[in-house]
Amino acid sequence: MTPEEFQQLLIKYREGAITAPEKELLFKWLPVYEKQLAEQLDSDLYDPAVPRLGDMATRDIIYNAIQTAGDSDTDFSYPRRSTPYLGRRGWVAAAMLAGLVAVGAYFIVEGNKDQPVKVAAQLQDVAPGLNKATLILSDGSKVTLDSAGNQVIRQGAVAVQQRGGSLWYEVKEQGSVDAYNILATPRGGQFRVVLSDGTKVWLNAGSSIRYPVTFTSRERVVEVTGETYFEVAHDATAPFIVKTARQAIKVLGTRFNVNAYVDEPMASTTLLDGAVRITSGSANRFLNPGEQLTTQYASGEVAVRSVNVDNVVAWTDGKFRFDNSDIKAVMRQLARWYDVDVVYSGAVPSREFVGEIERDLHLSQVLNILEKNNIHFDIQGKKIIVLPE
């Protein structure tokens, strides 16, 4: 979006003539053009030659809208949509779209507006991740998948249909097929698959799932790495089992998220609804909805706690969402989604980040936001060096 296009959206917003898609676009680009917004509001008060955004009262209305718009379900009715900005504790979700309380929302238009941001100048920009994956068939052959694909792959009695960023397994005739497929996403990729029993699986960047082409035994067993979200088709006669390097999750029909990245400090399973039993080492635990079981990689310690499940599965809705996350946790997610390497020079900055950001932003936009919270970088190609405070 150009500065001129952004200004036109501002004018439409002030005049009440903005459409719902335009309003969403305006708030999405606010972090990029916050300085222009502040300057436009200032000059509008004194220069009759510029396109008008209104008087001081209108300026206050815009500021107040940024701070409190989430209170109105009628005006801002975009479910689970938001735009990032900085608050005093880090990133805070923009209330005007997500309906969240906006701590420090004022800084979206005035905070640090004179602070230079050098990220865009250093970075040959990196686009966000896409729907892409590799499907490894039972004979070892590989099929490259992307958003543009539209094909049917036959495997015996099973037809595998690709439509854009999703796969569907359809059993065309009954029979026993002892064959496995692997669906793997690279860093910077995501994909979805519907297994032959109807179970839906979302794969985050740098993840994989190994599964039978058709389920023929009394147990439906799959193996995963990275991060996956499941909506399991109910079948009381055939429990569904998900295996990771540190956990085995047994369910009948439920929704849950598995995070088994080896570069995280722990593996975790989070239950949204239904019931699961998790085996981790010698521990066997049942989870209730809203609970998360974690297994520490270093010590093997197992713990169960209540969590905000919306934060955990925000990635399936196209968002990063952080809840008191440190800079390393934030950068691990960015590294996987943008396929960049992150290293730290000296002491790691001590920051906690709260809130969410859309995953369709370019990397420069995300790093600019961090720069404004006094997190600084040296950028060398696709290597992001996080500098000490």
C-alpha positions as CSV (number, residue, x, y, z in Angstrom):
1,M,0.0,0.0,0.0
2,T,1.3,3.5,-0.9
3,P,1.2,6.5,1.4
4,E,-1.4,8.1,-0.9
5,E,-3.7,5.0,-0.7
6,F,-3.3,5.0,3.1
7,Q,-4.3,8.7,3.2
8,Q,-7.4,8.0,1.2
9,L,-8.4,5.3,3.6
10,L,-8.0,7.7,6.5
11,I,-10.2,10.2,4.8
12,K,-12.9,7.6,4.2
13,Y,-12.7,6.5,7.8
14,R,-13.2,10.1,9.0
15,E,-16.2,10.6,6.7
16,G,-17.8,7.3,7.6
17,A,-17.7,6.1,4.0
18,I,-15.2,3.3,4.6
19,T,-16.2,-0.2,3.7
20,A,-15.6,-3.2,6.0
21,P,-12.7,-4.6,3.9
22,E,-11.2,-1.1,3.6
23,K,-11.4,-0.6,7.4
24,E,-9.6,-3.9,8.0
25,L,-6.9,-2.8,5.5
26,L,-6.6,0.6,7.2
27,F,-6.0,-0.9,10.7
28,K,-3.7,-3.6,9.2
29,W,-1.3,-0.9,7.8
30,L,-1.5,1.5,10.8
31,P,1.8,0.2,12.3
32,V,3.6,0.9,9.0
33,Y,2.2,4.4,8.5
34,E,1.7,5.5,12.1
35,K,4.1,8.4,11.6
36,Q,2.2,9.6,8.5
37,L,-1.1,9.3,10.5
38,A,0.3,11.5,13.3
39,E,1.7,14.1,10.8
40,Q,-1.5,14.1,8.8
41,L,-3.5,14.8,11.9
42,D,-1.2,17.5,13.0
43,S,-1.0,19.3,9.6
44,D,-4.7,19.0,9.2
45,L,-5.3,21.3,12.1
46,Y,-3.2,24.2,10.6
47,D,-2.9,23.7,6.8
48,P,-6.0,24.3,4.8
49,A,-4.3,23.0,1.6
50,V,-4.1,19.4,2.8
51,P,-7.0,16.9,2.5
52,R,-9.0,17.4,5.7
53,L,-9.3,14.8,8.4
54,G,-11.2,17.2,10.7
55,D,-10.6,19.4,13.7
56,M,-9.2,18.6,17.1
57,A,-12.4,16.9,18.0
58,T,-12.0,14.5,15.1
59,R,-8.4,13.9,16.0
60,D,-9.5,12.9,19.5
61,I,-12.2,10.7,18.0
62,I,-9.6,8.8,16.0
63,Y,-7.4,8.4,19.0
64,N,-10.3,7.2,21.1
65,A,-11.4,4.8,18.4
66,I,-7.9,3.2,18.5
67,Q,-8.1,2.9,22.2
68,T,-11.7,1.7,22.7
69,A,-13.2,0.6,19.4
70,G,-13.3,-3.0,20.6
71,D,-16.2,-2.2,22.9
72,S,-18.6,-2.0,20.0
73,D,-19.5,-5.4,18.5
74,T,-21.6,-3.7,15.8
75,D,-18.9,-1.4,14.5
76,F,-16.0,-3.8,14.7
77,S,-17.4,-7.2,13.9
78,Y,-14.4,-9.0,12.5
79,P,-14.1,-12.3,14.4
80,R,-10.6,-13.2,15.4
81,R,-9.0,-10.5,13.3
82,S,-6.5,-8.0,14.6
83,T,-3.5,-5.8,13.8
84,P,-0.3,-5.6,15.9
85,Y,1.1,-2.6,17.7
86,L,3.3,-1.9,20.7
87,G,2.1,-1.4,24.2
88,R,4.2,-0.8,27.3
89,R,4.7,-4.6,27.8
90,G,5.4,-5.4,24.1
91,W,2.9,-6.2,21.4
92,V,-0.8,-5.7,22.3
93,A,-3.6,-6.7,20.0
94,A,-5.5,-3.9,18.3
95,A,-8.8,-3.6,20.0
96,M,-10.6,-2.1,17.1
97,L,-10.6,-5.4,15.3
98,A,-10.1,-8.1,17.9
99,G,-12.3,-6.7,20.6
100,L,-9.4,-6.9,23.1
101,V,-8.5,-4.3,25.8
102,A,-5.9,-2.1,24.2
103,V,-3.2,-1.4,26.8
104,G,-1.1,1.6,25.6
105,A,-2.9,1.8,22.3
106,Y,-2.1,5.5,22.0
107,F,1.4,4.6,20.9
108,I,0.1,3.3,17.6
109,V,-0.1,6.9,16.4
110,E,2.3,8.9,18.6
111,G,4.6,6.6,20.6
112,N,8.2,6.7,19.4
113,K,7.1,8.5,16.2
114,D,10.5,10.3,16.0
115,Q,12.6,7.1,16.6
116,P,14.3,6.1,13.3
117,V,13.6,2.5,12.2
118,K,16.4,1.0,10.1
119,V,15.1,-2.5,9.5
120,A,13.5,-1.8,6.1
121,A,16.7,-0.3,4.8
122,Q,18.8,-3.3,5.9
123,L,16.4,-6.1,4.9
124,Q,15.8,-7.5,1.5
125,D,12.2,-8.1,2.5
126,V,11.0,-11.6,3.2
127,A,7.4,-12.6,2.4
128,P,5.3,-14.5,4.8
129,G,4.9,-18.3,4.6
130,L,2.6,-20.0,2.1
131,N,0.7,-23.2,1.6
132,K,3.4,-25.6,0.5
133,A,4.4,-29.1,1.4
134,T,5.9,-32.3,0.1
135,L,3.9,-35.5,0.0
136,I,6.0,-38.7,0.2
137,L,4.0,-41.6,-1.1
138,S,4.3,-45.2,0.1
139,D,6.7,-46.1,-2.8
140,G,9.1,-43.3,-1.8
141,S,8.1,-40.9,-4.6
142,K,7.6,-37.3,-3.8
143,V,4.9,-34.8,-4.9
144,T,5.4,-31.1,-4.4
145,L,2.3,-29.3,-3.2
146,D,1.4,-25.6,-3.3
147,S,-1.6,-23.3,-3.3
148,A,-2.1,-23.6,-7.0
149,G,-2.3,-27.3,-7.2
150,N,-5.4,-29.2,-8.3
151,Q,-4.8,-32.9,-8.8
152,V,-5.8,-36.5,-7.9
153,I,-3.2,-39.1,-6.9
154,R,-4.4,-42.7,-6.9
155,Q,-3.0,-45.1,-4.3
156,G,-4.8,-48.4,-4.7
157,A,-8.3,-48.0,-3.5
158,V,-7.6,-44.5,-2.2
159,A,-7.8,-41.3,-4.1
160,V,-5.8,-38.3,-2.8
161,Q,-7.2,-35.1,-4.0
162,Q,-5.3,-31.8,-3.7
163,R,-7.2,-28.6,-3.9
164,G,-5.0,-25.6,-3.2
165,G,-3.5,-25.8,0.3
166,S,-5.4,-29.0,1.3
167,L,-5.4,-32.8,0.7
168,W,-8.3,-35.1,1.0
169,Y,-8.1,-38.9,1.3
170,E,-11.1,-40.7,-0.1
171,V,-11.6,-44.5,0.1
172,K,-13.1,-45.5,-3.2
173,E,-13.6,-49.2,-2.4
174,Q,-13.2,-51.3,0.7
175,G,-10.0,-53.3,1.2
176,S,-6.8,-53.5,3.2
177,V,-4.0,-51.2,2.2
178,D,-0.8,-51.5,4.2
179,A,0.7,-48.2,3.0
180,Y,1.9,-45.0,4.7
181,N,2.3,-41.5,3.4
182,I,4.2,-38.6,4.9
183,L,3.1,-35.0,4.6
184,A,5.9,-32.5,5.4
185,T,6.0,-28.7,5.4
186,P,9.2,-26.8,5.1
187,R,10.1,-23.7,7.1
188,G,7.9,-21.0,5.5
189,G,5.1,-23.4,4.7
190,Q,1.9,-24.7,6.1
191,F,-0.7,-27.3,4.8
192,R,-3.9,-29.2,5.7
193,V,-4.9,-32.8,5.2
194,V,-8.2,-34.7,5.7
195,L,-7.3,-38.3,6.5
196,S,-9.2,-41.3,5.2
197,D,-11.3,-41.5,8.4
198,G,-12.3,-37.8,8.2
199,T,-9.9,-36.5,10.7
200,K,-8.7,-33.0,9.9
201,V,-5.0,-32.0,10.5
202,W,-3.3,-28.6,10.2
203,L,0.5,-28.6,9.8
204,N,2.4,-25.5,10.9
205,A,5.8,-24.6,9.3
206,G,8.6,-27.1,9.7
207,S,6.2,-30.0,10.6
208,S,5.3,-33.5,9.4
209,I,2.8,-36.2,9.9
210,R,3.2,-39.9,9.0
211,Y,-0.1,-41.8,8.6
212,P,-1.7,-44.8,6.9
213,V,-3.3,-44.2,3.5
214,T,-6.4,-46.0,5.0
215,F,-7.0,-47.0,8.6
216,T,-7.5,-50.8,8.8
217,S,-6.5,-51.7,12.4
218,R,-8.4,-51.3,15.7
219,E,-6.2,-48.2,16.4
220,R,-5.7,-45.2,14.2
221,V,-2.0,-44.3,14.8
222,V,-0.1,-41.3,13.3
223,E,3.3,-39.8,14.1
224,V,4.0,-36.1,14.0
225,T,6.9,-33.7,14.4
226,G,6.7,-29.9,14.7
227,E,3.3,-28.4,15.4
228,T,0.0,-29.9,14.4
229,Y,-3.7,-29.2,15.2
230,F,-6.2,-32.1,15.1
231,E,-9.9,-32.4,14.8
232,V,-10.4,-36.1,15.2
233,A,-13.3,-37.9,13.6
234,H,-15.2,-39.9,16.3
235,D,-15.0,-43.6,16.2
236,A,-15.5,-45.4,19.5
237,T,-14.3,-48.7,18.1
238,A,-10.9,-47.3,17.0
239,P,-9.1,-44.9,19.3
240,F,-6.9,-42.2,17.6
241,I,-3.3,-42.1,18.8
242,V,-0.8,-39.4,18.0
243,K,2.8,-40.2,18.7
244,T,5.7,-37.7,19.1
245,A,9.2,-38.1,20.3
246,R,8.1,-37.5,23.9
247,Q,4.4,-38.1,24.1
248,A,1.6,-40.4,23.0
249,I,-1.9,-38.9,22.9
250,K,-4.9,-41.3,22.9
251,V,-8.3,-39.9,21.9
252,L,-11.7,-41.0,20.6
253,G,-12.9,-37.7,19.1
254,T,-11.7,-34.3,20.0
255,R,-9.8,-31.1,19.1
256,F,-6.3,-30.6,20.3
257,N,-2.9,-29.0,19.4
258,V,0.4,-30.8,19.6
259,N,3.7,-28.8,19.7
260,A,6.7,-31.0,19.3
261,Y,9.3,-28.8,17.8
262,V,12.8,-29.9,18.9
263,D,14.0,-26.4,19.2
264,E,11.5,-25.5,21.9
265,P,12.3,-26.2,25.6
266,M,9.3,-28.6,25.9
267,A,6.7,-30.6,24.0
268,S,3.1,-29.7,24.7
269,T,-0.4,-31.0,24.1
270,T,-3.3,-28.6,24.5
271,L,-6.9,-29.9,24.6
272,L,-9.7,-27.7,23.2
273,D,-12.6,-30.1,23.8
274,G,-13.3,-33.8,24.3
275,A,-10.8,-35.9,26.3
276,V,-7.3,-37.3,25.8
277,R,-5.0,-39.5,27.8
278,I,-1.3,-38.7,27.4
279,T,1.6,-41.0,28.1
280,S,4.9,-39.3,28.6
281,G,7.7,-41.4,30.0
282,S,6.2,-43.2,33.0
283,A,3.5,-40.6,33.5
284,N,-0.1,-41.1,32.4
285,R,-2.4,-38.1,32.5
286,F,-5.9,-37.2,31.5
287,L,-6.6,-33.7,30.2
288,N,-9.7,-31.6,30.5
289,P,-10.6,-28.9,27.9
290,G,-8.5,-25.8,28.4
291,E,-5.6,-27.8,29.9
292,Q,-2.1,-28.3,28.5
293,L,0.4,-31.0,29.3
294,T,4.1,-30.2,28.9
295,T,7.1,-32.4,28.9
296,Q,10.5,-30.7,29.5
297,Y,13.0,-32.0,27.0
298,A,16.0,-31.5,29.3
299,S,14.6,-33.0,32.5
300,G,11.6,-35.1,31.4
301,E,9.4,-33.2,33.9
302,V,5.7,-33.4,33.2
303,A,3.2,-30.7,34.2
304,V,-0.4,-29.9,33.6
305,R,-1.8,-26.3,33.6
306,S,-4.7,-24.3,32.4
307,V,-4.1,-22.1,29.3
308,N,-5.9,-19.8,26.9
309,V,-6.5,-22.2,24.1
310,D,-7.1,-19.4,21.6
311,N,-3.5,-18.3,22.1
312,V,-2.3,-21.8,21.4
313,V,-4.1,-22.4,18.1
314,A,-4.0,-18.8,16.8
315,W,-1.6,-20.0,14.1
316,T,-4.4,-22.0,12.5
317,D,-6.3,-18.7,12.0
318,G,-3.3,-16.9,10.4
319,K,-1.9,-15.2,13.6
320,F,1.0,-15.2,15.9
321,R,-0.3,-14.7,19.4
322,F,1.9,-14.2,22.4
323,D,1.2,-14.4,26.1
324,N,4.1,-13.2,28.2
325,S,6.5,-14.7,25.6
326,D,10.2,-13.8,25.8
327,I,12.2,-12.7,22.7
328,K,13.6,-16.1,22.0
329,A,10.1,-17.6,21.9
330,V,9.0,-14.9,19.6
331,M,12.0,-15.2,17.3
332,R,11.6,-19.0,17.1
333,Q,8.2,-18.6,15.6
334,L,9.4,-15.9,13.2
335,A,12.4,-18.0,12.1
336,R,10.1,-21.0,11.1
337,W,7.5,-18.9,9.4
338,Y,9.8,-16.6,7.4
339,D,12.5,-19.3,6.9
340,V,15.3,-17.1,8.4
341,D,18.1,-17.9,10.9
342,V,18.2,-16.1,14.2
343,V,21.3,-15.6,16.3
344,Y,22.0,-13.6,19.4
345,S,24.9,-11.2,20.0
346,G,25.7,-10.7,23.6
347,A,23.0,-10.6,26.3
348,V,19.5,-11.5,25.2
349,P,17.1,-8.5,25.6
350,S,14.7,-9.0,28.5
351,R,11.2,-8.3,27.1
352,E,7.8,-9.9,27.4
353,F,5.4,-9.8,24.6
354,V,1.6,-9.9,24.8
355,G,-0.9,-9.8,22.0
356,E,-1.1,-10.9,18.4
357,I,0.0,-10.1,14.9
358,E,-1.2,-11.3,11.5
359,R,1.0,-13.9,9.8
360,D,0.5,-12.4,6.4
361,L,2.8,-9.4,7.1
362,H,6.2,-9.2,5.6
363,L,9.2,-9.7,7.9
364,S,10.2,-6.1,7.7
365,Q,6.9,-5.0,9.1
366,V,7.3,-7.4,12.0
367,L,10.8,-6.4,12.8
368,N,9.9,-2.7,12.6
369,I,7.4,-3.3,15.4
370,L,10.1,-5.0,17.5
371,E,12.5,-2.1,16.8
372,K,10.0,0.3,18.3
373,N,10.0,-1.7,21.5
374,N,13.8,-1.3,21.7
375,I,14.7,-4.7,20.2
376,H,17.4,-4.1,17.6
377,F,18.8,-6.2,14.8
378,D,21.7,-6.5,12.5
379,I,20.6,-8.2,9.3
380,Q,22.9,-10.2,7.1
381,G,20.9,-11.7,4.2
382,K,18.5,-14.2,5.8
383,K,20.3,-14.1,9.1
384,I,18.8,-11.9,11.8
385,I,21.2,-11.0,14.6
386,V,19.5,-9.9,17.8
387,L,21.6,-7.2,19.4
388,P,21.9,-6.7,23.2
389,E,20.1,-3.9,24.9
